Amino acid sequence: MVSSGPFPAPRGSQVLVGELAEALSTLGHRVHVVAFGAAAGGREIPGVSVHRIPSFLGGVSAYGPRPWRMALNLVQLRTLYRVVREHAIDIIHAHNYDAPLLGYAIRRLTGVPVIYHGHSVMSDELGRYFERPLARRAAAWFGHLLDRSVPRRADYVVALSAAMASHLAASGVDPEQMEVIPPGVNWPSDAAEAPAGDLYPGAKVIAYAGNLDPYQEVPTLVRAMREVRRAEPRALLVIATHGLDPGIVELVESLGLSSQVRVEQAEEFGSVARLLRRADVLVCPRTSWSGFPIKLLNYMAAGRPIIAAAGAARALGEGPLVVVPDGDAGELARAIVATLRDPAGRDRLGREGMRRVREAHEWHLIAPRVVSVYARVLGRQGRIGEKPERLRKSLAKSNGLRVDGGHRRS
């Protein structure tokens, strides 16, 4: 596994890499992860070997387009070459866009095949990191160039959603060498088993959990709270994140919402999960359509109703969501108010979301599909070290869950 970012880290892409690596290890495969340094709040992965670039380089923040990433990538390239040679690696499983470029260089030297695992589409995401229109357009153009050149050079492509697969096919990827495999999700045992409790007595809680990068469109949610608060005086927005953003705090203060919006730094996912289970409504305002927001899976696993912008909802296809137009704070506010006033609808959406997670996104279902891709690429029968049922019980045990009737209890 190659991921050009801090690892482990409490962010969607890194969580996906870590949980997939753990599931493959549980199946009996030897998994090595080559990444940057560890980030605060990340969970170490049992049974997985992690090879990081030197700490004095990997300790810096390395999210999004930054000019010095290339220097980190060059050091990572050397680390990847060493790991491939020393550990007789069969497959390089490269995530996002930097990592496959490193993988292609190593493939040229060693012949080891490369799987490209798309987490987003650069023509959709890259421009969102810039504010000036010219910079946005230039970044989107460069992202389009990356879309047409990076994925199609892989030996096989894994897309997180049908929408992403369609775009990659239009960008030159052979559909016969691509498969749609959605992310899986692990739900912490303490949040799954314990009652949520009343964390915010008397409040009607709207919650957002995740990073505050520009593509998440959190300001739209904050602006929506002005109208929500007028209709529902007890409404409280809680933003749980691992890294506070002064810009979001300043926006809250400038709108006079300091008593209606709380921005809290989450040290570990267990506390976030308990918040999600307590919330009356969970919101994903992200408008980027190309990735698969892991938070949607966590939201569904929490069994609470979800309101999502159309872009974020596209990853799920038909799903148990209330969908609102992208970037429309007014429509988002009206959807939040309507959902708060419909307890029966909230319960129905929560049950449907939890069922969707159990039927399609548990790792004991996802990991064998990835192994089948490995077998196809290697041109031989893959070795699945354990049956899916055994994998499910192993993962449940490693996460402290009780298993009953084929499902985790919650």
HELIX and SHEET records of a PDB file:
HELIX    1   1 GLY A   12  THR A   26  1                                  15    
HELIX    2   2 SER A   55  GLY A   58  1                                   4    
HELIX    3   3 ARG A   69  GLU A   86  1                                  18    
HELIX    4   4 ASP A   98  THR A  110  1                                  13    
HELIX    5   5 MET A  122  GLU A  125  1                                   4    
HELIX    6   6 LEU A  126  TYR A  129  5                                   4    
HELIX    7   7 PRO A  133  SER A  149  1                                  17    
HELIX    8   8 PRO A  151  ARG A  153  5                                   3    
HELIX    9   9 ALA A  162  ALA A  170  1                                   9    
HELIX   10  10 PRO A  175  GLN A  177  5                                   3    
HELIX   11  11 SER A  189  GLU A  193  1                                   5    
HELIX   12  12 PRO A  214  GLN A  216  5                                   3    
HELIX   13  13 VAL A  218  ALA A  231  1                                  14    
HELIX   14  14 PRO A  246  SER A  254  1                                   9    
HELIX   15  15 PHE A  269  ARG A  278  1                                  10    
HELIX   16  16 ILE A  294  ALA A  302  1                                   9    
HELIX   17  17 ALA A  310  ALA A  313  1                                   4    
HELIX   18  18 ALA A  329  LEU A  340  1                                  12    
HELIX   19  19 PRO A  343  ALA A  360  1                                  18    
HELIX   20  20 TRP A  363  LEU A  378  1                                  16    
HELIX   21  21 PRO A  388  SER A  398  1                                  11    
SHEET    1   A 2 HIS A  32  ALA A  35  0                                        
SHEET    2   A 2 SER A  49  ARG A  52  1                                        
SHEET    1   B 4 ILE A  92  HIS A  95  0                                        
SHEET    2   B 4 VAL A 114  HIS A 117  1                                        
SHEET    3   B 4 TYR A 156  ALA A 159  1                                        
SHEET    4   B 4 MET A 178  VAL A 180  1                                        
SHEET    1   C 6 VAL A 261  GLN A 265  0                                        
SHEET    2   C 6 ALA A 235  THR A 241  1                                        
SHEET    3   C 6 LYS A 204  ALA A 209  1                                        
SHEET    4   C 6 VAL A 281  CYS A 284  1                                        
SHEET    5   C 6 ILE A 306  ALA A 309  1                                        
SHEET    6   C 6 VAL A 322  VAL A 324  1                                        
SHEET    1   D 2 VAL A 403  ASP A 404  0                                        
SHEET    2   D 2 HIS A 407  ARG A 408 -1                                        
END                                                                             
